[in-house]
Amino acid sequence: MILEVAILDVIPQETRSFEKDFEKASSIISRIKGYRDHQLQRCLEVPSRYILLVNWEELEDHTIGFRQSAGYQDWKSLLHKYYDPFPTVAHYELVYSRTAAPIDPVAVNQKSNENQQ
């Protein structure tokens, strides 16, 4: 699996419109062969900066399958007007991963009740 990371600096007064149009654009990218999932996150320190994380099966699913698709033209027309400067995009492959143990809501609730007594 390949992780696409894009740093998106959006024109500050356009963030609300960008977020609405990004939601529309999400349906475009999600139909591309090799697409797995994606996230858009807003920076806390710079509210007009976002990071886009997209998981692809293979690098070519993004660089060829998406970028050379008709859907990419729709993506561009929806989103590219918001960027200043144009995004930096890089691709990563997993080297190491660790996930926190799942939280058991029942155990958390019991512990909370014990602490209140």
Buried (B, 14 or more C-beta within 10 A) or exposed (E): EBBBBBBBBBEEEBBEEBBEBBEEBEEBBEEBEBBEEBEBEBEEEEEBBBBBBBBBBEBBBBBEBBBEBEBBEBBEEBBEEBBEEEBEBEEEEEEEEEEEEEEEEEEEEEEEEEEEE
